[in-house]
Amino acid sequence: MPNAMARLANARALESLVREVAREVILPRYLKTARSQKADGSLFTEADLESQRRFSEELPSLMPGPVLGEEMSDEEQARCWADGRQGMWCIDPIDGTTNFANGIPFFAVSIAYLVDHEPRFGVVYNPVTDESFYAAKGAGAFLNGTELPLRNAATRLCDAVAGIDFKRISNHLGDELAVRPPYYSQRNFGSSALEWCFVAAGRLDVYLHGGQKLWDYAAGQLILDEAGGKAVSLDGGSLMAGPSVKRGVIAAASPSLFSEWRTWLAAHS
């Protein structure tokens, strides 16, 4: 328990830094910065680059280790992963860049600290709504100090509200979900990190995304786990497989709902 409490103290210190950088770097550029396109077609803005620079400078003073960020080259990411087994930071300076660039108030800073390539504490923060989700291994998950989940999940899949990213799943599975959905209703918000936290909070009951990378879920997966939820990769492999691997993910707010959701997906994929 002492180690868990130390991790929770680290999570709160991280939360303070995230709020500071969001206030000083990200929010002043909201609705004011142009978007650019990377070679892989994904977007970035000046706010992404400047906030990553600030975090890269300041995070090692909280805990030692390299800083692996989404806006780094593949070679830099691979080097951080290889050098960071004893401790490393994994950051997405703005998760939901399209939302950020278009003035949609659903984006977040997502940061996790990993040891042995497993998250130990993390923060996901939406600076527009001032909602800070954070967790520490063995010490629980919280939203602005209130323990998660905020509400009990649906007990049956047919009553569930699902978070589904249709554009990254197979056409067959997408057709099955669209024509014969096993859940009550479906949402997609455009920020993977916040969607993980919405499952943890009980705002979403189940979740499916066909292609995420480490920085999309390193913090959110820990927050969900500490809130009592469950998640695996769509192919059954490890989520923490390194920055070069894109994973489909399945998650639910409770183990029983997860079992029903995973069984349905296996039968219809």
Secondary structure, 3 states (H helix, E strand, C coil): CHHHHHHHHHHHHHHHHHHHHHHHHHHHHCCCCCEEECCCCCEEEHHHHHHHHHHHHHHHHCCCCCEEECCCCHHHHHHHHHHCCCCEEEEEEEECHHHHHHCCCCCEEEEEEEECCEEEEEEEEECCCCEEEEEECCCEEEECCEECCCCCCCCCHHHCEEEEEHHHCCHHHHHHHHHCCCCCEEECCCCHHHHHHHHHHCCCCEEEEEEECHHHHHHHHHHHHHCCCEEEECCCCCCCCCCCCCEEEEEECCHHHHHHHHHHHHHHC
